């Protein structure tokens, strides 16, 4: 489930993709890549920002809100000592 901060992050990504990437990744190669993509054209910068937002939402779904750390290049890892929630079971077990 998306939080209100995720909706604000999407709004920022629509207005200025590198700022949204900076919120997600900080000052990293992803930020530089996003700036370059946005300079080459607005659409590539938007695609990159939305891809990173999508990966962040998937990490929140897998590890819980705040239960992960960004490792760069769109990868997330669970925090050390984090108890992962059991995977959802759909159907009969």
Biopython code that builds the backbone (N, CA, C, O; Angstrom):
import numpy as np
from Bio.PDB.StructureBuilder import StructureBuilder

atoms = [
    (1, "UNK", "N", (0.847, -1.170, 0.000)),
    (1, "UNK", "CA", (0.000, 0.000, 0.000)),
    (1, "UNK", "C", (0.893, 1.234, 0.000)),
    (1, "UNK", "O", (1.844, 1.340, 0.775)),
    (2, "UNK", "N", (0.570, 2.134, -0.865)),
    (2, "UNK", "CA", (1.366, 3.356, -0.979)),
    (2, "UNK", "C", (1.001, 4.323, 0.143)),
    (2, "UNK", "O", (-0.158, 4.438, 0.540)),
    (3, "UNK", "N", (2.000, 4.997, 0.627)),
    (3, "UNK", "CA", (1.805, 5.984, 1.684)),
    (3, "UNK", "C", (1.691, 7.365, 1.052)),
    (3, "UNK", "O", (1.981, 7.535, -0.132)),
    (4, "UNK", "N", (1.271, 8.343, 1.833)),
    (4, "UNK", "CA", (1.132, 9.699, 1.307)),
    (4, "UNK", "C", (2.486, 10.268, 0.883)),
    (4, "UNK", "O", (2.555, 11.073, -0.045)),
    (5, "UNK", "N", (3.559, 9.856, 1.556)),
    (5, "UNK", "CA", (4.883, 10.323, 1.156)),
    (5, "UNK", "C", (5.260, 9.773, -0.219)),
    (5, "UNK", "O", (5.998, 10.419, -0.963)),
    (6, "UNK", "N", (4.757, 8.584, -0.560)),
    (6, "UNK", "CA", (5.016, 8.038, -1.889)),
    (6, "UNK", "C", (4.300, 8.851, -2.962)),
    (6, "UNK", "O", (4.845, 9.071, -4.044)),
    (7, "UNK", "N", (3.089, 9.297, -2.667)),
    (7, "UNK", "CA", (2.368, 10.139, -3.621)),
    (7, "UNK", "C", (3.084, 11.475, -3.819)),
    (7, "UNK", "O", (3.148, 11.986, -4.938)),
    (8, "UNK", "N", (3.615, 12.031, -2.753)),
    (8, "UNK", "CA", (4.379, 13.274, -2.878)),
    (8, "UNK", "C", (5.658, 13.050, -3.676)),
    (8, "UNK", "O", (6.067, 13.909, -4.457)),
    (9, "UNK", "N", (6.284, 11.900, -3.479)),
    (9, "UNK", "CA", (7.488, 11.562, -4.229)),
    (9, "UNK", "C", (7.167, 11.443, -5.719)),
    (9, "UNK", "O", (7.963, 11.871, -6.555)),
    (10, "UNK", "N", (6.022, 10.872, -6.058)),
    (10, "UNK", "CA", (5.601, 10.776, -7.455)),
    (10, "UNK", "C", (5.343, 12.170, -8.030)),
    (10, "UNK", "O", (5.705, 12.449, -9.173)),
    (11, "UNK", "N", (4.725, 13.035, -7.245)),
    (11, "UNK", "CA", (4.474, 14.405, -7.696)),
    (11, "UNK", "C", (5.796, 15.141, -7.957)),
    (11, "UNK", "O", (5.928, 15.855, -8.951)),
    (12, "UNK", "N", (6.750, 14.964, -7.075)),
    (12, "UNK", "CA", (8.067, 15.589, -7.271)),
    (12, "UNK", "C", (8.743, 15.010, -8.513)),
    (12, "UNK", "O", (9.410, 15.736, -9.250)),
    (13, "UNK", "N", (8.574, 13.702, -8.747)),
    (13, "UNK", "CA", (9.175, 13.071, -9.929)),
    (13, "UNK", "C", (8.563, 13.612, -11.213)),
    (13, "UNK", "O", (9.248, 13.710, -12.231)),
    (14, "UNK", "N", (7.285, 13.963, -11.178)),
    (14, "UNK", "CA", (6.649, 14.547, -12.360)),
    (14, "UNK", "C", (7.221, 15.941, -12.630)),
    (14, "UNK", "O", (7.477, 16.294, -13.781)),
    (15, "UNK", "N", (7.420, 16.722, -11.585)),
    (15, "UNK", "CA", (7.899, 18.091, -11.745)),
    (15, "UNK", "C", (9.394, 18.156, -12.048)),
    (15, "UNK", "O", (9.816, 18.893, -12.939)),
    (16, "UNK", "N", (10.195, 17.388, -11.310)),
    (16, "UNK", "CA", (11.653, 17.418, -11.490)),
    (16, "UNK", "C", (12.236, 16.060, -11.088)),
    (16, "UNK", "O", (12.497, 15.827, -9.907)),
    (17, "UNK", "N", (12.443, 15.164, -12.055)),
    (17, "UNK", "CA", (12.892, 13.803, -11.745)),
    (17, "UNK", "C", (14.184, 13.711, -10.917)),
    (17, "UNK", "O", (14.241, 12.875, -10.016)),
    (18, "UNK", "N", (15.225, 14.522, -11.170)),
    (18, "UNK", "CA", (16.432, 14.375, -10.357)),
    (18, "UNK", "C", (16.213, 14.651, -8.866)),
    (18, "UNK", "O", (16.900, 14.065, -8.029)),
    (19, "UNK", "N", (15.279, 15.523, -8.525)),
    (19, "UNK", "CA", (15.013, 15.801, -7.111)),
    (19, "UNK", "C", (14.409, 14.557, -6.451)),
    (19, "UNK", "O", (14.769, 14.217, -5.324)),
    (20, "UNK", "N", (13.503, 13.887, -7.143)),
    (20, "UNK", "CA", (12.911, 12.666, -6.600)),
    (20, "UNK", "C", (13.975, 11.585, -6.426)),
    (20, "UNK", "O", (13.972, 10.862, -5.430)),
    (21, "UNK", "N", (14.872, 11.477, -7.385)),
    (21, "UNK", "CA", (15.954, 10.491, -7.278)),
    (21, "UNK", "C", (16.878, 10.850, -6.121)),
    (21, "UNK", "O", (17.379, 9.958, -5.436)),
    (22, "UNK", "N", (17.110, 12.125, -5.895)),
    (22, "UNK", "CA", (17.944, 12.553, -4.767)),
    (22, "UNK", "C", (17.290, 12.171, -3.448)),
    (22, "UNK", "O", (17.987, 11.784, -2.510)),
    (23, "UNK", "N", (15.963, 12.269, -3.352)),
    (23, "UNK", "CA", (15.272, 11.859, -2.132)),
    (23, "UNK", "C", (15.444, 10.364, -1.879)),
    (23, "UNK", "O", (15.550, 9.940, -0.729)),
    (24, "UNK", "N", (15.472, 9.573, -2.932)),
    (24, "UNK", "CA", (15.575, 8.118, -2.789)),
    (24, "UNK", "C", (17.018, 7.696, -2.541)),
    (24, "UNK", "O", (17.295, 6.947, -1.604)),
    (25, "UNK", "N", (17.933, 8.173, -3.376)),
    (25, "UNK", "CA", (19.289, 7.628, -3.346)),
    (25, "UNK", "C", (20.325, 8.536, -2.702)),
    (25, "UNK", "O", (21.449, 8.100, -2.451)),
    (26, "UNK", "N", (19.976, 9.785, -2.430)),
    (26, "UNK", "CA", (20.969, 10.712, -1.905)),
    (26, "UNK", "C", (21.914, 11.139, -3.011)),
    (26, "UNK", "O", (21.573, 11.054, -4.191)),
    (27, "UNK", "N", (23.075, 11.588, -2.645)),
    (27, "UNK", "CA", (24.064, 12.014, -3.631)),
    (27, "UNK", "C", (24.858, 10.784, -4.070)),
    (27, "UNK", "O", (25.827, 10.384, -3.424)),
    (28, "UNK", "N", (24.424, 10.197, -5.182)),
    (28, "UNK", "CA", (25.046, 8.967, -5.655)),
    (28, "UNK", "C", (25.128, 8.983, -7.171)),
    (28, "UNK", "O", (24.762, 9.968, -7.813)),
    (29, "UNK", "N", (25.607, 7.895, -7.732)),
    (29, "UNK", "CA", (25.675, 7.773, -9.187)),
    (29, "UNK", "C", (24.281, 7.787, -9.802)),
    (29, "UNK", "O", (24.109, 8.241, -10.933)),
    (30, "UNK", "N", (23.280, 7.292, -9.068)),
    (30, "UNK", "CA", (21.912, 7.341, -9.581)),
    (30, "UNK", "C", (21.465, 8.785, -9.807)),
    (30, "UNK", "O", (20.765, 9.072, -10.778)),
    (31, "UNK", "N", (21.855, 9.675, -8.934)),
    (31, "UNK", "CA", (21.499, 11.080, -9.095)),
    (31, "UNK", "C", (22.173, 11.665, -10.329)),
    (31, "UNK", "O", (21.523, 12.354, -11.116)),
    (32, "UNK", "N", (23.447, 11.407, -10.508)),
    (32, "UNK", "CA", (24.157, 11.899, -11.679)),
    (32, "UNK", "C", (23.540, 11.338, -12.957)),
    (32, "UNK", "O", (23.360, 12.064, -13.935)),
    (33, "UNK", "N", (23.220, 10.055, -12.947)),
    (33, "UNK", "CA", (22.593, 9.414, -14.098)),
    (33, "UNK", "C", (21.240, 10.048, -14.405)),
    (33, "UNK", "O", (20.901, 10.263, -15.569)),
    (34, "UNK", "N", (20.474, 10.345, -13.371)),
    (34, "UNK", "CA", (19.163, 10.964, -13.558)),
    (34, "UNK", "C", (19.299, 12.374, -14.131)),
    (34, "UNK", "O", (18.522, 12.767, -15.002)),
    (35, "UNK", "N", (20.272, 13.129, -13.653)),
    (35, "UNK", "CA", (20.498, 14.473, -14.187)),
    (35, "UNK", "C", (20.859, 14.400, -15.670)),
    (35, "UNK", "O", (20.347, 15.175, -16.478)),
    (36, "UNK", "N", (21.746, 13.464, -16.022)),
    (36, "UNK", "CA", (22.133, 13.325, -17.423)),
    (36, "UNK", "C", (20.950, 12.905, -18.289)),
    (36, "UNK", "O", (20.759, 13.446, -19.378)),
    (37, "UNK", "N", (20.162, 11.955, -17.822)),
    (37, "UNK", "CA", (18.992, 11.526, -18.586)),
    (37, "UNK", "C", (17.998, 12.664, -18.764)),
    (37, "UNK", "O", (17.415, 12.816, -19.838)),
    (38, "UNK", "N", (17.803, 13.454, -17.733)),
    (38, "UNK", "CA", (16.867, 14.573, -17.830)),
    (38, "UNK", "C", (17.389, 15.644, -18.780)),
    (38, "UNK", "O", (16.605, 16.280, -19.483)),
    (39, "UNK", "N", (18.691, 15.849, -18.810)),
    (39, "UNK", "CA", (19.256, 16.813, -19.760)),
    (39, "UNK", "C", (19.112, 16.333, -21.201)),
    (39, "UNK", "O", (18.914, 17.144, -22.106)),
    (40, "UNK", "N", (19.211, 15.020, -21.423)),
    (40, "UNK", "CA", (19.053, 14.474, -22.771)),
    (40, "UNK", "C", (17.604, 14.486, -23.233)),
    (40, "UNK", "O", (17.328, 14.495, -24.432)),
    (41, "UNK", "N", (16.694, 14.487, -22.291)),
    (41, "UNK", "CA", (15.269, 14.525, -22.629)),
    (41, "UNK", "C", (14.455, 14.275, -21.375)),
    (41, "UNK", "O", (14.879, 13.546, -20.479)),
    (42, "UNK", "N", (13.310, 14.873, -21.322)),
    (42, "UNK", "CA", (12.502, 14.765, -20.110)),
    (42, "UNK", "C", (11.999, 13.347, -19.886)),
    (42, "UNK", "O", (11.956, 12.877, -18.749)),
    (43, "UNK", "N", (11.617, 12.663, -20.960)),
    (43, "UNK", "CA", (11.025, 11.327, -20.813)),
    (43, "UNK", "C", (12.011, 10.318, -20.213)),
    (43, "UNK", "O", (11.621, 9.593, -19.298)),
    (44, "UNK", "N", (13.265, 10.231, -20.674)),
    (44, "UNK", "CA", (14.188, 9.282, -20.036)),
    (44, "UNK", "C", (14.410, 9.565, -18.548)),
    (44, "UNK", "O", (14.523, 8.633, -17.752)),
    (45, "UNK", "N", (14.474, 10.829, -18.172)),
    (45, "UNK", "CA", (14.628, 11.174, -16.761)),
    (45, "UNK", "C", (13.430, 10.750, -15.937)),
    (45, "UNK", "O", (13.578, 10.263, -14.816)),
    (46, "UNK", "N", (12.238, 10.935, -16.493)),
    (46, "UNK", "CA", (11.020, 10.514, -15.797)),
    (46, "UNK", "C", (10.966, 8.990, -15.653)),
    (46, "UNK", "O", (10.600, 8.478, -14.595)),
    (47, "UNK", "N", (11.326, 8.274, -16.706)),
    (47, "UNK", "CA", (11.301, 6.807, -16.643)),
    (47, "UNK", "C", (12.242, 6.313, -15.557)),
    (47, "UNK", "O", (11.887, 5.419, -14.789)),
    (48, "UNK", "N", (13.437, 6.883, -15.485)),
    (48, "UNK", "CA", (14.407, 6.462, -14.466)),
    (48, "UNK", "C", (13.889, 6.756, -13.060)),
    (48, "UNK", "O", (14.015, 5.920, -12.166)),
    (49, "UNK", "N", (13.316, 7.921, -12.861)),
    (49, "UNK", "CA", (12.799, 8.277, -11.533)),
    (49, "UNK", "C", (11.646, 7.360, -11.139)),
    (49, "UNK", "O", (11.590, 6.889, -10.003)),
    (50, "UNK", "N", (10.731, 7.106, -12.063)),
    (50, "UNK", "CA", (9.603, 6.235, -11.745)),
    (50, "UNK", "C", (10.052, 4.795, -11.516)),
    (50, "UNK", "O", (9.450, 4.081, -10.714)),
    (51, "UNK", "N", (11.095, 4.364, -12.207)),
    (51, "UNK", "CA", (11.624, 3.014, -11.979)),
    (51, "UNK", "C", (12.188, 2.898, -10.556)),
    (51, "UNK", "O", (11.952, 1.898, -9.878)),
    (52, "UNK", "N", (12.918, 3.897, -10.113)),
    (52, "UNK", "CA", (13.459, 3.858, -8.751)),
    (52, "UNK", "C", (12.347, 3.944, -7.700)),
    (52, "UNK", "O", (12.450, 3.321, -6.643)),
    (53, "UNK", "N", (11.295, 4.704, -7.977)),
    (53, "UNK", "CA", (10.159, 4.762, -7.057)),
    (53, "UNK", "C", (9.477, 3.397, -6.988)),
    (53, "UNK", "O", (9.098, 2.941, -5.909)),
    (54, "UNK", "N", (9.325, 2.754, -8.133)),
    (54, "UNK", "CA", (8.727, 1.416, -8.169)),
    (54, "UNK", "C", (9.552, 0.430, -7.336)),
    (54, "UNK", "O", (8.995, -0.351, -6.564)),
    (55, "UNK", "N", (10.866, 0.466, -7.493)),
    (55, "UNK", "CA", (11.727, -0.440, -6.717)),
    (55, "UNK", "C", (11.640, -0.145, -5.221)),
    (55, "UNK", "O", (11.690, -1.067, -4.407)),
    (56, "UNK", "N", (11.510, 1.123, -4.853)),
    (56, "UNK", "CA", (11.364, 1.496, -3.451)),
    (56, "UNK", "C", (10.055, 0.950, -2.890)),
    (56, "UNK", "O", (10.022, 0.446, -1.768)),
    (57, "UNK", "N", (8.975, 1.049, -3.669)),
    (57, "UNK", "CA", (7.693, 0.516, -3.216)),
    (57, "UNK", "C", (7.749, -1.004, -3.062)),
    (57, "UNK", "O", (7.153, -1.554, -2.136)),
    (58, "UNK", "N", (8.459, -1.684, -3.959)),
    (58, "UNK", "CA", (8.621, -3.128, -3.849)),
    (58, "UNK", "C", (9.434, -3.490, -2.597)),
    (58, "UNK", "O", (9.141, -4.488, -1.937)),
    (59, "UNK", "N", (10.447, -2.687, -2.271)),
    (59, "UNK", "CA", (11.241, -2.943, -1.064)),
    (59, "UNK", "C", (10.397, -2.730, 0.188)),
    (59, "UNK", "O", (10.519, -3.480, 1.157)),
    (60, "UNK", "N", (9.533, -1.698, 0.172)),
    (60, "UNK", "CA", (8.638, -1.480, 1.311)),
    (60, "UNK", "C", (7.675, -2.647, 1.475)),
    (60, "UNK", "O", (7.340, -3.035, 2.595)),
    (61, "UNK", "N", (7.237, -3.199, 0.360)),
    (61, "UNK", "CA", (6.334, -4.342, 0.416)),
    (61, "UNK", "C", (7.038, -5.583, 0.960)),
    (61, "UNK", "O", (6.450, -6.349, 1.723)),
    (62, "UNK", "N", (8.289, -5.780, 0.570)),
    (62, "UNK", "CA", (9.024, -6.970, 0.978)),
    (62, "UNK", "C", (9.569, -6.880, 2.400)),
    (62, "UNK", "O", (9.509, -7.860, 3.143)),
    (63, "UNK", "N", (10.100, -5.721, 2.791)),
    (63, "UNK", "CA", (10.798, -5.591, 4.064)),
    (63, "UNK", "C", (10.042, -4.766, 5.103)),
    (63, "UNK", "O", (10.468, -4.689, 6.256)),
    (64, "UNK", "N", (8.945, -4.158, 4.720)),
    (64, "UNK", "CA", (8.224, -3.289, 5.637)),
    (64, "UNK", "C", (8.770, -1.876, 5.551)),
    (64, "UNK", "O", (9.889, -1.658, 5.087)),
    (65, "UNK", "N", (7.971, -0.920, 6.000)),
    (65, "UNK", "CA", (8.378, 0.478, 5.911)),
    (65, "UNK", "C", (9.567, 0.730, 6.828)),
    (65, "UNK", "O", (9.483, 0.503, 8.035)),
    (66, "UNK", "N", (10.672, 1.198, 6.260)),
    (66, "UNK", "CA", (11.869, 1.502, 7.035)),
    (66, "UNK", "C", (12.692, 0.282, 7.403)),
    (66, "UNK", "O", (13.648, 0.404, 8.169)),
    (67, "UNK", "N", (12.357, -0.881, 6.886)),
    (67, "UNK", "CA", (13.085, -2.101, 7.218)),
    (67, "UNK", "C", (14.136, -2.474, 6.203)),
    (67, "UNK", "O", (14.544, -3.633, 6.127)),
    (68, "UNK", "N", (14.586, -1.498, 5.414)),
    (68, "UNK", "CA", (15.550, -1.791, 4.365)),
    (68, "UNK", "C", (16.510, -0.624, 4.215)),
    (68, "UNK", "O", (16.281, 0.469, 4.732)),
    (69, "UNK", "N", (17.583, -0.884, 3.497)),
    (69, "UNK", "CA", (18.570, 0.157, 3.222)),
    (69, "UNK", "C", (18.863, 0.110, 1.718)),
    (69, "UNK", "O", (18.930, -0.963, 1.119)),
    (70, "UNK", "N", (19.035, 1.296, 1.121)),
    (70, "UNK", "CA", (19.322, 1.399, -0.308)),
    (70, "UNK", "C", (20.811, 1.171, -0.524)),
    (70, "UNK", "O", (21.643, 1.828, 0.101)),
    (71, "UNK", "N", (21.147, 0.233, -1.416)),
    (71, "UNK", "CA", (22.548, -0.091, -1.676)),
    (71, "UNK", "C", (23.070, 0.477, -2.991)),
    (71, "UNK", "O", (24.231, 0.264, -3.340)),
    (72, "UNK", "N", (22.237, 1.185, -3.709)),
    (72, "UNK", "CA", (22.655, 1.755, -4.981)),
    (72, "UNK", "C", (22.248, 0.870, -6.145)),
    (72, "UNK", "O", (21.969, -0.317, -5.975)),
    (73, "UNK", "N", (22.218, 1.455, -7.312)),
    (73, "UNK", "CA", (21.874, 0.761, -8.542)),
    (73, "UNK", "C", (20.502, 0.095, -8.455)),
    (73, "UNK", "O", (20.271, -0.938, -9.083)),
    (74, "UNK", "N", (19.606, 0.677, -7.688)),
    (74, "UNK", "CA", (18.245, 0.165, -7.598)),
    (74, "UNK", "C", (18.092, -1.071, -6.737)),
    (74, "UNK", "O", (17.079, -1.762, -6.843)),
    (75, "UNK", "N", (19.064, -1.374, -5.887)),
    (75, "UNK", "CA", (18.969, -2.568, -5.042)),
    (75, "UNK", "C", (18.765, -2.175, -3.580)),
    (75, "UNK", "O", (19.303, -1.176, -3.102)),
    (76, "UNK", "N", (17.988, -2.977, -2.902)),
    (76, "UNK", "CA", (17.681, -2.763, -1.491)),
    (76, "UNK", "C", (18.008, -4.037, -0.724)),
    (76, "UNK", "O", (17.904, -5.140, -1.261)),
    (77, "UNK", "N", (18.405, -3.876, 0.534)),
    (77, "UNK", "CA", (18.676, -5.007, 1.418)),
    (77, "UNK", "C", (17.971, -4.767, 2.739)),
    (77, "UNK", "O", (17.780, -3.627, 3.164)),
    (78, "UNK", "N", (17.587, -5.864, 3.380)),
    (78, "UNK", "CA", (16.969, -5.759, 4.696)),
    (78, "UNK", "C", (18.012, -5.279, 5.696)),
    (78, "UNK", "O", (19.200, -5.577, 5.568)),
    (79, "UNK", "N", (17.557, -4.541, 6.677)),
    (79, "UNK", "CA", (18.466, -4.098, 7.738)),
    (79, "UNK", "C", (18.937, -5.305, 8.532)),
    (79, "UNK", "O", (18.182, -6.265, 8.687)),
    (80, "UNK", "N", (20.171, -5.284, 9.040)),
    (80, "UNK", "CA", (20.658, -6.406, 9.845)),
    (80, "UNK", "C", (19.766, -6.623, 11.066)),
    (80, "UNK", "O", (19.377, -5.670, 11.741)),
    (81, "UNK", "N", (19.451, -7.873, 11.337)),
    (81, "UNK", "CA", (18.620, -8.209, 12.484)),
    (81, "UNK", "C", (17.143, -7.968, 12.252)),
    (81, "UNK", "O", (16.332, -8.111, 13.167)),
    (82, "UNK", "N", (16.796, -7.606, 11.037)),
    (82, "UNK", "CA", (15.392, -7.334, 10.717)),
    (82, "UNK", "C", (14.647, -8.656, 10.552)),
    (82, "UNK", "O", (15.062, -9.516, 9.775)),
    (83, "UNK", "N", (13.552, -8.811, 11.283)),
    (83, "UNK", "CA", (12.710, -9.985, 11.116)),
    (83, "UNK", "C", (11.809, -9.760, 9.913)),
    (83, "UNK", "O", (10.954, -8.875, 9.918)),
    (84, "UNK", "N", (12.009, -10.564, 8.895)),
    (84, "UNK", "CA", (11.218, -10.402, 7.682)),
    (84, "UNK", "C", (9.834, -11.001, 7.885)),
    (84, "UNK", "O", (9.699, -12.064, 8.491)),
    (85, "UNK", "N", (8.810, -10.330, 7.385)),
    (85, "UNK", "CA", (7.475, -10.884, 7.486)),
    (85, "UNK", "C", (7.359, -12.122, 6.607)),
    (85, "UNK", "O", (8.029, -12.219, 5.578)),
    (86, "UNK", "N", (6.511, -13.071, 7.006)),
    (86, "UNK", "CA", (6.373, -14.263, 6.165)),
    (86, "UNK", "C", (5.731, -13.891, 4.834)),
    (86, "UNK", "O", (4.914, -12.973, 4.762)),
    (87, "UNK", "N", (6.111, -14.615, 3.775)),
    (87, "UNK", "CA", (5.514, -14.295, 2.477)),
    (87, "UNK", "C", (4.035, -14.594, 2.486)),
    (87, "UNK", "O", (3.595, -15.524, 3.163)),
    (88, "UNK", "N", (3.253, -13.818, 1.742)),
    (88, "UNK", "CA", (1.814, -14.058, 1.744)),
    (88, "UNK", "C", (1.494, -15.398, 1.104)),
    (88, "UNK", "O", (2.123, -15.788, 0.120)),
    (89, "UNK", "N", (0.531, -16.092, 1.654)),
    (89, "UNK", "CA", (0.122, -17.370, 1.080)),
    (89, "UNK", "C", (-1.214, -17.164, 0.383)),
    (89, "UNK", "O", (-2.195, -16.726, 0.983)),
    (90, "UNK", "N", (-1.219, -17.485, -0.861)),
    (90, "UNK", "CA", (-2.429, -17.353, -1.658)),
    (90, "UNK", "C", (-2.927, -18.766, -1.977)),
    (90, "UNK", "O", (-2.169, -19.598, -2.477)),
    (91, "UNK", "N", (-4.158, -19.022, -1.695)),
    (91, "UNK", "CA", (-4.706, -20.343, -1.958)),
    (91, "UNK", "C", (-4.467, -21.280, -0.797)),
    (91, "UNK", "O", (-4.219, -20.849, 0.329)),
    (92, "UNK", "N", (-4.542, -22.561, -1.083)),
    (92, "UNK", "CA", (-4.382, -23.561, -0.020)),
    (92, "UNK", "C", (-2.913, -23.811, 0.268)),
    (92, "UNK", "O", (-2.055, -23.642, -0.599)),
    (93, "UNK", "N", (-2.640, -24.216, 1.493)),
    (93, "UNK", "CA", (-1.264, -24.486, 1.898)),
    (93, "UNK", "C", (-1.097, -25.936, 2.212)),
    (93, "UNK", "O", (-0.003, -26.367, 2.574)),
]
sb = StructureBuilder()
sb.init_structure("model")
sb.init_model(0)
sb.init_chain("A")
sb.init_seg("    ")
for serial, (resi, resn, name, xyz) in enumerate(atoms, 1):
    if name == "N":
        sb.init_residue(resn, " ", resi, " ")
    sb.init_atom(name, np.array(xyz, "f"), 0.0, 1.0, " ", f" {name:<3s}", serial, name[0])
structure = sb.get_structure()
